[in-house]
Amino acid sequence: PCTPQGVIEMLKFYNIPVEGKRCVVVGRSEIVGKPMAQLLLMGNATVTICHSKTANLVEETSRADILIAALGKPKFLNEKHVKPGAVVVDVGIHRINDKLCGDVDFEKVKDMASAISPVPGGVGPMTIAMLMKNVVLAAKLQAGK
């Protein structure tokens, strides 16, 4: 799927290795959470999948070297959920009072993360880029190339 593929491409672009890292994916959807975990595993990361009902969620997320937020709840994850120096990728997008925000409370987390994706302007454009990449690949395959 395009969104997880876009996250991986973003991490590669910024030279953020996943190999050997503890990655926590908060979200278990078929289109983002589960494929994201699989792609991280393929990159030799140690992966934990959590969700909004996970017992001790703060404990789980605060151990992550790379935290992927894809649970669909605006500003759900805050500074308590993030290990200082972690990489935070926010997949969520929500509209609150005509403003867009993600699943992470950006203002509370930005100064403690070593890197954090913004909403809007982070994962969304990467999803579109991966969709275009997949369209080109499909066209080439149909053309026998």
N, CA, C and O atoms as CSV, one atom per row, in Angstrom:
chain,resi,resn,atom,element,x,y,z
A,1,PRO,N,N,0.820,-1.213,0.000
A,1,PRO,CA,C,0.000,0.000,0.000
A,1,PRO,C,C,0.859,1.271,0.000
A,1,PRO,O,O,1.975,1.290,0.519
A,2,CYS,N,N,0.319,2.296,-0.580
A,2,CYS,CA,C,1.079,3.521,-0.837
A,2,CYS,C,C,1.567,4.244,0.412
A,2,CYS,O,O,2.694,4.741,0.428
A,3,THR,N,N,0.754,4.315,1.449
A,3,THR,CA,C,1.168,5.065,2.637
A,3,THR,C,C,2.353,4.405,3.340
A,3,THR,O,O,3.340,5.091,3.606
A,4,PRO,N,N,2.307,3.116,3.653
A,4,PRO,CA,C,3.487,2.494,4.270
A,4,PRO,C,C,4.728,2.566,3.380
A,4,PRO,O,O,5.839,2.781,3.864
A,5,GLN,N,N,4.524,2.384,2.085
A,5,GLN,CA,C,5.643,2.489,1.146
A,5,GLN,C,C,6.235,3.898,1.190
A,5,GLN,O,O,7.454,4.063,1.146
A,6,GLY,N,N,5.379,4.902,1.275
A,6,GLY,CA,C,5.836,6.284,1.373
A,6,GLY,C,C,6.617,6.559,2.645
A,6,GLY,O,O,7.603,7.296,2.625
A,7,VAL,N,N,6.183,5.972,3.751
A,7,VAL,CA,C,6.913,6.129,5.020
A,7,VAL,C,C,8.320,5.554,4.889
A,7,VAL,O,O,9.292,6.177,5.314
A,8,ILE,N,N,8.424,4.368,4.303
A,8,ILE,CA,C,9.742,3.744,4.126
A,8,ILE,C,C,10.629,4.613,3.239
A,8,ILE,O,O,11.806,4.809,3.541
A,9,GLU,N,N,10.077,5.128,2.157
A,9,GLU,CA,C,10.850,6.002,1.262
A,9,GLU,C,C,11.289,7.278,1.982
A,9,GLU,O,O,12.402,7.757,1.764
A,10,MET,N,N,10.430,7.829,2.834
A,10,MET,CA,C,10.782,9.025,3.592
A,10,MET,C,C,11.938,8.729,4.548
A,10,MET,O,O,12.879,9.516,4.647
A,11,LEU,N,N,11.869,7.609,5.242
A,11,LEU,CA,C,12.953,7.232,6.159
A,11,LEU,C,C,14.262,7.052,5.399
A,11,LEU,O,O,15.317,7.486,5.862
A,12,LYS,N,N,14.195,6.410,4.231
A,12,LYS,CA,C,15.405,6.231,3.407
A,12,LYS,C,C,15.962,7.584,2.968
A,12,LYS,O,O,17.170,7.809,3.042
A,13,PHE,N,N,15.091,8.486,2.512
A,13,PHE,CA,C,15.526,9.789,2.021
A,13,PHE,C,C,16.298,10.558,3.100
A,13,PHE,O,O,17.297,11.216,2.809
A,14,TYR,N,N,15.829,10.467,4.335
A,14,TYR,CA,C,16.473,11.191,5.433
A,14,TYR,C,C,17.539,10.353,6.140
A,14,TYR,O,O,17.980,10.697,7.237
A,15,ASN,N,N,17.948,9.254,5.509
A,15,ASN,CA,C,19.007,8.385,6.043
A,15,ASN,C,C,18.721,7.925,7.470
A,15,ASN,O,O,19.599,7.937,8.332
A,16,ILE,N,N,17.479,7.521,7.698
A,16,ILE,CA,C,17.082,6.988,9.001
A,16,ILE,C,C,16.954,5.479,8.848
A,16,ILE,O,O,15.960,4.989,8.313
A,17,PRO,N,N,17.965,4.737,9.319
A,17,PRO,CA,C,17.923,3.287,9.155
A,17,PRO,C,C,16.898,2.647,10.088
A,17,PRO,O,O,16.688,3.113,11.208
A,18,VAL,N,N,16.270,1.582,9.620
A,18,VAL,CA,C,15.343,0.838,10.469
A,18,VAL,C,C,15.978,-0.443,10.995
A,18,VAL,O,O,15.527,-0.995,11.999
A,19,GLU,N,N,17.014,-0.912,10.327
A,19,GLU,CA,C,17.652,-2.160,10.734
A,19,GLU,C,C,18.142,-2.087,12.173
A,19,GLU,O,O,18.874,-1.173,12.554
A,20,GLY,N,N,17.723,-3.066,12.962
A,20,GLY,CA,C,18.133,-3.138,14.360
A,20,GLY,C,C,17.402,-2.182,15.288
A,20,GLY,O,O,17.645,-2.189,16.494
A,21,LYS,N,N,16.519,-1.370,14.753
A,21,LYS,CA,C,15.792,-0.390,15.572
A,21,LYS,C,C,14.517,-0.995,16.140
A,21,LYS,O,O,13.916,-1.887,15.543
A,22,ARG,N,N,14.118,-0.498,17.296
A,22,ARG,CA,C,12.834,-0.879,17.891
A,22,ARG,C,C,11.791,0.068,17.318
A,22,ARG,O,O,11.821,1.270,17.580
A,23,CYS,N,N,10.872,-0.480,16.538
A,23,CYS,CA,C,9.829,0.318,15.894
A,23,CYS,C,C,8.477,-0.057,16.489
A,23,CYS,O,O,8.157,-1.235,16.644
A,24,VAL,N,N,7.700,0.952,16.815
A,24,VAL,CA,C,6.347,0.725,17.315
A,24,VAL,C,C,5.380,1.370,16.339
A,24,VAL,O,O,5.474,2.561,16.042
A,25,VAL,N,N,4.440,0.558,15.841
A,25,VAL,CA,C,3.387,1.032,14.965
A,25,VAL,C,C,2.114,1.081,15.799
A,25,VAL,O,O,1.649,0.056,16.296
A,26,VAL,N,N,1.555,2.272,15.949
A,26,VAL,CA,C,0.297,2.409,16.686
A,26,VAL,C,C,-0.815,2.488,15.644
A,26,VAL,O,O,-1.045,3.530,15.031
A,27,GLY,N,N,-1.487,1.376,15.464
A,27,GLY,CA,C,-2.522,1.235,14.453
A,27,GLY,C,C,-2.433,-0.152,13.852
A,27,GLY,O,O,-1.339,-0.663,13.613
A,28,ARG,N,N,-3.575,-0.759,13.608
A,28,ARG,CA,C,-3.587,-2.147,13.138
A,28,ARG,C,C,-4.447,-2.345,11.902
A,28,ARG,O,O,-4.930,-3.448,11.645
A,29,SER,N,N,-4.639,-1.279,11.137
A,29,SER,CA,C,-5.485,-1.376,9.953
A,29,SER,C,C,-4.832,-2.245,8.882
A,29,SER,O,O,-3.617,-2.442,8.862
A,30,GLU,N,N,-5.678,-2.752,8.000
A,30,GLU,CA,C,-5.202,-3.589,6.905
A,30,GLU,C,C,-4.442,-2.777,5.855
A,30,GLU,O,O,-3.619,-3.325,5.121
A,31,ILE,N,N,-4.715,-1.482,5.783
A,31,ILE,CA,C,-4.115,-0.680,4.715
A,31,ILE,C,C,-2.887,0.126,5.159
A,31,ILE,O,O,-2.077,0.527,4.323
A,32,VAL,N,N,-2.744,0.364,6.460
A,32,VAL,CA,C,-1.569,1.107,6.931
A,32,VAL,C,C,-0.817,0.338,8.016
A,32,VAL,O,O,0.344,-0.020,7.821
A,33,GLY,N,N,-1.451,0.082,9.141
A,33,GLY,CA,C,-0.748,-0.489,10.291
A,33,GLY,C,C,-0.061,-1.813,10.030
A,33,GLY,O,O,1.141,-1.941,10.261
A,34,LYS,N,N,-0.799,-2.797,9.553
A,34,LYS,CA,C,-0.209,-4.126,9.320
A,34,LYS,C,C,0.833,-4.130,8.203
A,34,LYS,O,O,1.905,-4.709,8.378
A,35,PRO,N,N,0.546,-3.490,7.038
A,35,PRO,CA,C,1.598,-3.447,6.015
A,35,PRO,C,C,2.833,-2.658,6.461
A,35,PRO,O,O,3.956,-2.991,6.080
A,36,MET,N,N,2.625,-1.615,7.266
A,36,MET,CA,C,3.754,-0.839,7.781
A,36,MET,C,C,4.657,-1.733,8.617
A,36,MET,O,O,5.880,-1.704,8.474
A,37,ALA,N,N,4.048,-2.525,9.490
A,37,ALA,CA,C,4.820,-3.451,10.325
A,37,ALA,C,C,5.594,-4.443,9.459
A,37,ALA,O,O,6.755,-4.740,9.741
A,38,GLN,N,N,4.958,-4.950,8.411
A,38,GLN,CA,C,5.621,-5.913,7.519
A,38,GLN,C,C,6.822,-5.287,6.811
A,38,GLN,O,O,7.878,-5.911,6.714
A,39,LEU,N,N,6.667,-4.060,6.317
A,39,LEU,CA,C,7.781,-3.389,5.641
A,39,LEU,C,C,8.937,-3.125,6.605
A,39,LEU,O,O,10.102,-3.262,6.231
A,40,LEU,N,N,8.623,-2.751,7.825
A,40,LEU,CA,C,9.677,-2.543,8.828
A,40,LEU,C,C,10.383,-3.856,9.147
A,40,LEU,O,O,11.604,-3.885,9.298
A,41,LEU,N,N,9.623,-4.932,9.250
A,41,LEU,CA,C,10.227,-6.254,9.478
A,41,LEU,C,C,11.144,-6.639,8.326
A,41,LEU,O,O,12.221,-7.194,8.539
A,42,MET,N,N,10.714,-6.343,7.110
A,42,MET,CA,C,11.548,-6.633,5.944
A,42,MET,C,C,12.849,-5.838,5.973
A,42,MET,O,O,13.843,-6.245,5.370
A,43,GLY,N,N,12.843,-4.714,6.668
A,43,GLY,CA,C,14.047,-3.904,6.837
A,43,GLY,C,C,14.843,-4.295,8.069
A,43,GLY,O,O,15.762,-3.578,8.467
A,44,ASN,N,N,14.502,-5.423,8.678
A,44,ASN,CA,C,15.203,-5.965,9.854
A,44,ASN,C,C,15.039,-5.130,11.116
A,44,ASN,O,O,15.939,-5.076,11.955
A,45,ALA,N,N,13.885,-4.478,11.246
A,45,ALA,CA,C,13.558,-3.775,12.489
A,45,ALA,C,C,12.875,-4.762,13.436
A,45,ALA,O,O,12.346,-5.786,13.004
A,46,THR,N,N,12.891,-4.448,14.705
A,46,THR,CA,C,12.101,-5.173,15.694
A,46,THR,C,C,10.811,-4.387,15.855
A,46,THR,O,O,10.838,-3.212,16.221
A,47,VAL,N,N,9.679,-5.032,15.582
A,47,VAL,CA,C,8.418,-4.310,15.451
A,47,VAL,C,C,7.403,-4.753,16.494
A,47,VAL,O,O,7.222,-5.944,16.750
A,48,THR,N,N,6.747,-3.762,17.088
A,48,THR,CA,C,5.612,-3.985,17.976
A,48,THR,C,C,4.423,-3.252,17.371
A,48,THR,O,O,4.535,-2.093,16.971
A,49,ILE,N,N,3.284,-3.936,17.308
A,49,ILE,CA,C,2.049,-3.293,16.845
A,49,ILE,C,C,1.174,-3.035,18.067
A,49,ILE,O,O,0.883,-3.943,18.845
A,50,CYS,N,N,0.764,-1.786,18.218
A,50,CYS,CA,C,-0.127,-1.387,19.305
A,50,CYS,C,C,-1.363,-0.735,18.705
A,50,CYS,O,O,-1.467,-0.564,17.490
A,51,HIS,N,N,-2.294,-0.374,19.578
A,51,HIS,CA,C,-3.502,0.331,19.158
A,51,HIS,C,C,-4.023,1.114,20.349
A,51,HIS,O,O,-3.437,1.074,21.431
A,52,SER,N,N,-5.114,1.821,20.152
A,52,SER,CA,C,-5.615,2.709,21.201
A,52,SER,C,C,-6.061,1.947,22.454
A,52,SER,O,O,-6.173,2.541,23.527
A,53,LYS,N,N,-6.311,0.667,22.331
A,53,LYS,CA,C,-6.745,-0.132,23.481
A,53,LYS,C,C,-5.608,-0.952,24.106
A,53,LYS,O,O,-5.856,-1.742,25.017
A,54,THR,N,N,-4.388,-0.780,23.641
A,54,THR,CA,C,-3.247,-1.509,24.181
A,54,THR,C,C,-3.033,-1.140,25.644
A,54,THR,O,O,-2.964,0.039,25.992
A,55,ALA,N,N,-2.929,-2.155,26.495
A,55,ALA,CA,C,-2.607,-1.908,27.908
A,55,ALA,C,C,-1.184,-1.358,27.978
A,55,ALA,O,O,-0.300,-1.820,27.255
A,56,ASN,N,N,-0.967,-0.389,28.830
A,56,ASN,CA,C,0.352,0.221,29.009
A,56,ASN,C,C,0.906,0.801,27.703
A,56,ASN,O,O,2.081,0.617,27.386
A,57,LEU,N,N,0.063,1.491,26.960
A,57,LEU,CA,C,0.469,2.054,25.674
A,57,LEU,C,C,1.660,2.995,25.819
A,57,LEU,O,O,2.574,2.970,24.995
A,58,VAL,N,N,1.654,3.814,26.849
A,58,VAL,CA,C,2.769,4.748,27.067
A,58,VAL,C,C,4.073,3.981,27.241
A,58,VAL,O,O,5.102,4.367,26.687
A,59,GLU,N,N,4.033,2.919,27.993
A,59,GLU,CA,C,5.227,2.088,28.205
A,59,GLU,C,C,5.737,1.519,26.877
A,59,GLU,O,O,6.940,1.527,26.615
A,60,GLU,N,N,4.824,1.030,26.048
A,60,GLU,CA,C,5.207,0.441,24.760
A,60,GLU,C,C,5.788,1.487,23.817
A,60,GLU,O,O,6.856,1.281,23.241
A,61,THR,N,N,5.094,2.599,23.657
A,61,THR,CA,C,5.533,3.606,22.685
A,61,THR,C,C,6.792,4.332,23.132
A,61,THR,O,O,7.611,4.720,22.298
A,62,SER,N,N,6.955,4.520,24.420
A,62,SER,CA,C,8.108,5.295,24.912
A,62,SER,C,C,9.416,4.513,24.825
A,62,SER,O,O,10.472,5.041,25.176
A,63,ARG,N,N,9.364,3.280,24.371
A,63,ARG,CA,C,10.591,2.502,24.141
A,63,ARG,C,C,11.007,2.521,22.670
A,63,ARG,O,O,12.061,1.993,22.318
A,64,ALA,N,N,10.187,3.125,21.816
A,64,ALA,CA,C,10.422,3.073,20.367
A,64,ALA,C,C,11.543,4.005,19.928
A,64,ALA,O,O,11.609,5.163,20.340
A,65,ASP,N,N,12.417,3.477,19.090
A,65,ASP,CA,C,13.384,4.321,18.390
A,65,ASP,C,C,12.683,5.048,17.253
A,65,ASP,O,O,12.978,6.205,16.951
A,66,ILE,N,N,11.740,4.333,16.626
A,66,ILE,CA,C,10.928,4.900,15.551
A,66,ILE,C,C,9.469,4.620,15.901
A,66,ILE,O,O,9.075,3.467,16.074
A,67,LEU,N,N,8.678,5.671,16.003
A,67,LEU,CA,C,7.273,5.560,16.367
A,67,LEU,C,C,6.423,5.986,15.172
A,67,LEU,O,O,6.532,7.113,14.689
A,68,ILE,N,N,5.578,5.070,14.704
A,68,ILE,CA,C,4.683,5.347,13.588
A,68,ILE,C,C,3.269,5.462,14.149
A,68,ILE,O,O,2.746,4.500,14.713
A,69,ALA,N,N,2.652,6.622,13.999
A,69,ALA,CA,C,1.301,6.867,14.520
A,69,ALA,C,C,0.288,6.758,13.388
A,69,ALA,O,O,0.273,7.574,12.466
A,70,ALA,N,N,-0.560,5.730,13.475
A,70,ALA,CA,C,-1.559,5.502,12.427
A,70,ALA,C,C,-2.831,4.950,13.044
A,70,ALA,O,O,-3.372,3.951,12.570
A,71,LEU,N,N,-3.312,5.597,14.104
A,71,LEU,CA,C,-4.457,5.041,14.820
A,71,LEU,C,C,-5.762,5.768,14.559
A,71,LEU,O,O,-6.823,5.271,14.937
A,72,GLY,N,N,-5.717,6.921,13.928
A,72,GLY,CA,C,-6.951,7.596,13.558
A,72,GLY,C,C,-7.623,8.386,14.663
A,72,GLY,O,O,-8.843,8.548,14.655
A,73,LYS,N,N,-6.838,8.885,15.620
A,73,LYS,CA,C,-7.387,9.714,16.699
A,73,LYS,C,C,-6.546,10.990,16.799
A,73,LYS,O,O,-5.342,10.924,17.044
A,74,PRO,N,N,-7.175,12.139,16.611
A,74,PRO,CA,C,-6.411,13.385,16.577
A,74,PRO,C,C,-5.669,13.680,17.883
A,74,PRO,O,O,-6.221,13.599,18.980
A,75,LYS,N,N,-4.385,14.026,17.709
A,75,LYS,CA,C,-3.508,14.435,18.818
A,75,LYS,C,C,-3.519,13.432,19.976
A,75,LYS,O,O,-3.372,13.818,21.136
A,76,PHE,N,N,-3.691,12.177,19.667
A,76,PHE,CA,C,-3.787,11.136,20.700
A,76,PHE,C,C,-2.443,10.901,21.390
A,76,PHE,O,O,-2.388,10.756,22.612
A,77,LEU,N,N,-1.372,10.864,20.618
A,77,LEU,CA,C,-0.046,10.617,21.191
A,77,LEU,C,C,0.599,11.942,21.570
A,77,LEU,O,O,0.576,12.903,20.800
A,78,ASN,N,N,1.179,11.979,22.774
A,78,ASN,CA,C,1.798,13.213,23.261
A,78,ASN,C,C,3.200,12.924,23.787
A,78,ASN,O,O,3.752,11.852,23.538
A,79,GLU,N,N,3.771,13.874,24.508
A,79,GLU,CA,C,5.153,13.738,24.977
A,79,GLU,C,C,5.372,12.525,25.880
A,79,GLU,O,O,6.496,12.030,25.969
A,80,LYS,N,N,4.346,12.043,26.539
A,80,LYS,CA,C,4.488,10.859,27.395
A,80,LYS,C,C,4.741,9.593,26.583
A,80,LYS,O,O,5.338,8.634,27.072
A,81,HIS,N,N,4.278,9.604,25.338
A,81,HIS,CA,C,4.372,8.423,24.481
A,81,HIS,C,C,5.696,8.322,23.721
A,81,HIS,O,O,5.952,7.309,23.071
A,82,VAL,N,N,6.536,9.353,23.792
A,82,VAL,CA,C,7.712,9.425,22.929
A,82,VAL,C,C,9.001,9.404,23.738
A,82,VAL,O,O,9.170,10.160,24.695
A,83,LYS,N,N,9.900,8.525,23.333
A,83,LYS,CA,C,11.236,8.480,23.926
A,83,LYS,C,C,12.039,9.667,23.402
A,83,LYS,O,O,12.006,9.937,22.201
A,84,PRO,N,N,12.758,10.385,24.264
A,84,PRO,CA,C,13.583,11.493,23.770
A,84,PRO,C,C,14.548,11.004,22.684
A,84,PRO,O,O,15.236,9.996,22.849
A,85,GLY,N,N,14.580,11.737,21.582
A,85,GLY,CA,C,15.450,11.380,20.468
A,85,GLY,C,C,14.833,10.424,19.461
A,85,GLY,O,O,15.473,10.076,18.468
A,86,ALA,N,N,13.617,10.002,19.698
A,86,ALA,CA,C,12.956,9.075,18.766
A,86,ALA,C,C,12.585,9.783,17.473
A,86,ALA,O,O,12.452,11.006,17.427
A,87,VAL,N,N,12.424,8.992,16.435
A,87,VAL,CA,C,11.884,9.468,15.165
A,87,VAL,C,C,10.381,9.217,15.214
A,87,VAL,O,O,9.950,8.107,15.527
A,88,VAL,N,N,9.587,10.227,14.910
A,88,VAL,CA,C,8.130,10.114,14.970
A,88,VAL,C,C,7.553,10.382,13.587
A,88,VAL,O,O,7.775,11.441,13.000
A,89,VAL,N,N,6.807,9.401,13.075
A,89,VAL,CA,C,6.151,9.542,11.775
A,89,VAL,C,C,4.647,9.528,12.022
A,89,VAL,O,O,4.092,8.546,12.515
A,90,ASP,N,N,3.999,10.637,11.669
A,90,ASP,CA,C,2.560,10.795,11.908
A,90,ASP,C,C,1.806,10.559,10.608
A,90,ASP,O,O,1.881,11.363,9.679
A,91,VAL,N,N,1.080,9.450,10.551
A,91,VAL,CA,C,0.317,9.080,9.358
A,91,VAL,C,C,-1.086,9.674,9.389
A,91,VAL,O,O,-1.727,9.792,8.344
A,92,GLY,N,N,-1.569,10.047,10.558
A,92,GLY,CA,C,-2.948,10.519,10.702
A,92,GLY,C,C,-3.184,11.880,10.091
A,92,GLY,O,O,-2.262,12.683,9.953
A,93,ILE,N,N,-4.431,12.131,9.725
A,93,ILE,CA,C,-4.828,13.474,9.282
A,93,ILE,C,C,-6.275,13.705,9.679
A,93,ILE,O,O,-7.163,12.911,9.366
A,94,HIS,N,N,-6.489,14.813,10.376
A,94,HIS,CA,C,-7.809,15.156,10.909
A,94,HIS,C,C,-8.032,16.650,10.751
A,94,HIS,O,O,-7.084,17.436,10.734
A,95,ARG,N,N,-9.288,17.029,10.638
A,95,ARG,CA,C,-9.642,18.444,10.579
A,95,ARG,C,C,-10.347,18.808,11.883
A,95,ARG,O,O,-11.381,18.235,12.228
A,96,ILE,N,N,-9.765,19.774,12.601
A,96,ILE,CA,C,-10.362,20.284,13.840
A,96,ILE,C,C,-10.427,21.803,13.722
A,96,ILE,O,O,-9.403,22.470,13.579
A,97,ASN,N,N,-11.640,22.337,13.784
A,97,ASN,CA,C,-11.840,23.788,13.667
A,97,ASN,C,C,-11.115,24.368,12.452
A,97,ASN,O,O,-10.394,25.360,12.563
A,98,ASP,N,N,-11.311,23.748,11.314
A,98,ASP,CA,C,-10.722,24.183,10.046
A,98,ASP,C,C,-9.202,24.140,10.011
A,98,ASP,O,O,-8.589,24.772,9.151
A,99,LYS,N,N,-8.586,23.411,10.923
A,99,LYS,CA,C,-7.138,23.209,10.897
A,99,LYS,C,C,-6.861,21.720,10.834
A,99,LYS,O,O,-7.592,20.910,11.404
A,100,LEU,N,N,-5.785,21.369,10.129
A,100,LEU,CA,C,-5.403,19.971,10.024
A,100,LEU,C,C,-4.419,19.604,11.125
A,100,LEU,O,O,-3.563,20.403,11.506
A,101,CYS,N,N,-4.553,18.388,11.627
A,101,CYS,CA,C,-3.610,17.860,12.607
A,101,CYS,C,C,-3.494,16.358,12.398
A,101,CYS,O,O,-4.257,15.760,11.639
A,102,GLY,N,N,-2.539,15.770,13.075
A,102,GLY,CA,C,-2.327,14.339,12.954
A,102,GLY,C,C,-2.702,13.593,14.217
A,102,GLY,O,O,-3.399,14.116,15.087
A,103,ASP,N,N,-2.229,12.362,14.300
A,103,ASP,CA,C,-2.463,11.527,15.478
A,103,ASP,C,C,-1.523,11.887,16.625
A,103,ASP,O,O,-1.732,11.463,17.762
A,104,VAL,N,N,-0.493,12.667,16.323
A,104,VAL,CA,C,0.487,13.098,17.319
A,104,VAL,C,C,0.245,14.573,17.638
A,104,VAL,O,O,-0.021,15.369,16.737
A,105,ASP,N,N,0.336,14.929,18.895
A,105,ASP,CA,C,0.263,16.333,19.304
A,105,ASP,C,C,1.621,16.962,18.990
A,105,ASP,O,O,2.523,16.985,19.828
A,106,PHE,N,N,1.743,17.467,17.775
A,106,PHE,CA,C,3.010,17.948,17.228
A,106,PHE,C,C,3.718,18.927,18.162
A,106,PHE,O,O,4.916,18.787,18.410
A,107,GLU,N,N,2.999,19.904,18.675
A,107,GLU,CA,C,3.612,20.939,19.516
A,107,GLU,C,C,4.214,20.361,20.796
A,107,GLU,O,O,5.228,20.864,21.282
A,108,LYS,N,N,3.611,19.328,21.337
A,108,LYS,CA,C,4.117,18.728,22.577
A,108,LYS,C,C,5.265,17.763,22.339
A,108,LYS,O,O,5.994,17.426,23.271
A,109,VAL,N,N,5.433,17.317,21.110
A,109,VAL,CA,C,6.418,16.270,20.811
A,109,VAL,C,C,7.622,16.794,20.034
A,109,VAL,O,O,8.709,16.225,20.142
A,110,LYS,N,N,7.460,17.855,19.262
A,110,LYS,CA,C,8.482,18.288,18.303
A,110,LYS,C,C,9.862,18.536,18.911
A,110,LYS,O,O,10.869,18.255,18.261
A,111,ASP,N,N,9.936,19.045,20.119
A,111,ASP,CA,C,11.232,19.376,20.702
A,111,ASP,C,C,11.945,18.174,21.308
A,111,ASP,O,O,13.142,18.238,21.589
A,112,MET,N,N,11.221,17.083,21.511
A,112,MET,CA,C,11.880,15.910,22.100
A,112,MET,C,C,12.242,14.853,21.066
A,112,MET,O,O,13.067,13.981,21.337
A,113,ALA,N,N,11.635,14.919,19.882
A,113,ALA,CA,C,11.925,13.962,18.820
A,113,ALA,C,C,13.163,14.407,18.046
A,113,ALA,O,O,13.419,15.602,17.901
A,114,SER,N,N,13.924,13.436,17.552
A,114,SER,CA,C,15.070,13.793,16.699
A,114,SER,C,C,14.593,14.168,15.304
A,114,SER,O,O,15.257,14.920,14.591
A,115,ALA,N,N,13.439,13.639,14.924
A,115,ALA,CA,C,12.799,13.980,13.653
A,115,ALA,C,C,11.315,13.687,13.807
A,115,ALA,O,O,10.927,12.738,14.488
A,116,ILE,N,N,10.485,14.512,13.167
A,116,ILE,CA,C,9.037,14.310,13.234
A,116,ILE,C,C,8.422,14.786,11.923
A,116,ILE,O,O,8.791,15.836,11.397
A,117,SER,N,N,7.484,14.006,11.404
A,117,SER,CA,C,6.820,14.398,10.157
A,117,SER,C,C,5.670,15.339,10.485
A,117,SER,O,O,4.924,15.106,11.436
A,118,PRO,N,N,5.526,16.401,9.699
A,118,PRO,CA,C,4.437,17.351,9.944
A,118,PRO,C,C,3.120,16.872,9.340
A,118,PRO,O,O,3.102,16.030,8.443
A,119,VAL,N,N,2.040,17.416,9.839
A,119,VAL,CA,C,0.716,17.220,9.237
A,119,VAL,C,C,0.082,18.601,9.146
A,119,VAL,O,O,-0.119,19.251,10.172
A,120,PRO,N,N,-0.235,19.061,7.951
A,120,PRO,CA,C,-0.058,18.405,6.653
A,120,PRO,C,C,1.369,18.554,6.146
A,120,PRO,O,O,2.182,19.262,6.740
A,121,GLY,N,N,1.666,17.869,5.028
A,121,GLY,CA,C,2.940,18.046,4.346
A,121,GLY,C,C,3.965,16.967,4.590
A,121,GLY,O,O,5.081,17.062,4.078
A,122,GLY,N,N,3.635,15.953,5.347
A,122,GLY,CA,C,4.595,14.889,5.629
A,122,GLY,C,C,4.306,13.638,4.824
A,122,GLY,O,O,4.769,13.494,3.693
A,123,VAL,N,N,3.548,12.746,5.406
A,123,VAL,CA,C,3.266,11.455,4.794
A,123,VAL,C,C,2.293,11.575,3.620
A,123,VAL,O,O,2.384,10.793,2.673
A,124,GLY,N,N,1.370,12.530,3.658
A,124,GLY,CA,C,0.376,12.673,2.590
A,124,GLY,C,C,0.985,12.784,1.199
A,124,GLY,O,O,0.610,12.019,0.310
A,125,PRO,N,N,1.915,13.718,0.982
A,125,PRO,CA,C,2.550,13.807,-0.334
A,125,PRO,C,C,3.321,12.541,-0.717
A,125,PRO,O,O,3.420,12.207,-1.898
A,126,MET,N,N,3.855,11.850,0.262
A,126,MET,CA,C,4.566,10.594,-0.018
A,126,MET,C,C,3.587,9.519,-0.485
A,126,MET,O,O,3.917,8.713,-1.356
A,127,THR,N,N,2.392,9.506,0.087
A,127,THR,CA,C,1.372,8.552,-0.343
A,127,THR,C,C,1.031,8.784,-1.809
A,127,THR,O,O,0.922,7.833,-2.582
A,128,ILE,N,N,0.864,10.037,-2.189
A,128,ILE,CA,C,0.539,10.374,-3.580
A,128,ILE,C,C,1.689,9.987,-4.506
A,128,ILE,O,O,1.458,9.447,-5.588
A,129,ALA,N,N,2.921,10.258,-4.089
A,129,ALA,CA,C,4.083,9.895,-4.905
A,129,ALA,C,C,4.156,8.384,-5.116
A,129,ALA,O,O,4.477,7.924,-6.212
A,130,MET,N,N,3.863,7.620,-4.078
A,130,MET,CA,C,3.912,6.159,-4.209
A,130,MET,C,C,2.768,5.646,-5.071
A,130,MET,O,O,2.921,4.647,-5.773
A,131,LEU,N,N,1.623,6.322,-5.024
A,131,LEU,CA,C,0.521,5.959,-5.910
A,131,LEU,C,C,0.953,6.134,-7.367
A,131,LEU,O,O,0.695,5.265,-8.200
A,132,MET,N,N,1.603,7.246,-7.673
A,132,MET,CA,C,2.078,7.484,-9.037
A,132,MET,C,C,3.126,6.453,-9.432
A,132,MET,O,O,3.130,5.972,-10.566
A,133,LYS,N,N,4.006,6.115,-8.511
A,133,LYS,CA,C,5.023,5.085,-8.776
A,133,LYS,C,C,4.346,3.753,-9.111
A,133,LYS,O,O,4.761,3.058,-10.038
A,134,ASN,N,N,3.313,3.406,-8.360
A,134,ASN,CA,C,2.600,2.151,-8.596
A,134,ASN,C,C,1.850,2.167,-9.924
A,134,ASN,O,O,1.766,1.138,-10.595
A,135,VAL,N,N,1.305,3.317,-10.313
A,135,VAL,CA,C,0.615,3.439,-11.600
A,135,VAL,C,C,1.601,3.217,-12.747
A,135,VAL,O,O,1.298,2.505,-13.704
A,136,VAL,N,N,2.771,3.826,-12.645
A,136,VAL,CA,C,3.787,3.657,-13.689
A,136,VAL,C,C,4.223,2.192,-13.755
A,136,VAL,O,O,4.350,1.639,-14.847
A,137,LEU,N,N,4.450,1.569,-12.624
A,137,LEU,CA,C,4.832,0.156,-12.590
A,137,LEU,C,C,3.748,-0.722,-13.222
A,137,LEU,O,O,4.051,-1.616,-14.011
A,138,ALA,N,N,2.497,-0.465,-12.876
A,138,ALA,CA,C,1.388,-1.244,-13.438
A,138,ALA,C,C,1.314,-1.074,-14.954
A,138,ALA,O,O,1.085,-2.042,-15.678
A,139,ALA,N,N,1.506,0.158,-15.434
A,139,ALA,CA,C,1.484,0.415,-16.873
A,139,ALA,C,C,2.607,-0.333,-17.581
A,139,ALA,O,O,2.398,-0.908,-18.649
A,140,LYS,N,N,3.786,-0.324,-16.991
A,140,LYS,CA,C,4.929,-1.047,-17.570
A,140,LYS,C,C,4.649,-2.545,-17.604
A,140,LYS,O,O,4.947,-3.210,-18.597
A,141,LEU,N,N,4.090,-3.068,-16.548
A,141,LEU,CA,C,3.789,-4.502,-16.508
A,141,LEU,C,C,2.733,-4.875,-17.544
A,141,LEU,O,O,2.839,-5.918,-18.189
A,142,GLN,N,N,1.723,-4.036,-17.707
A,142,GLN,CA,C,0.690,-4.294,-18.721
A,142,GLN,C,C,1.269,-4.218,-20.135
A,142,GLN,O,O,0.826,-4.934,-21.033
A,143,ALA,N,N,2.238,-3.368,-20.318
A,143,ALA,CA,C,2.863,-3.222,-21.635
A,143,ALA,C,C,3.919,-4.291,-21.895
A,143,ALA,O,O,4.506,-4.362,-22.975
A,144,GLY,N,N,4.143,-5.118,-20.879
A,144,GLY,CA,C,5.129,-6.195,-21.042
A,144,GLY,C,C,6.562,-5.751,-20.896
A,144,GLY,O,O,7.465,-6.410,-21.412
A,145,LYS,N,N,6.793,-4.662,-20.214
A,145,LYS,CA,C,8.150,-4.141,-20.036
A,145,LYS,C,C,8.659,-4.357,-18.634
A,145,LYS,O,O,9.787,-3.975,-18.321
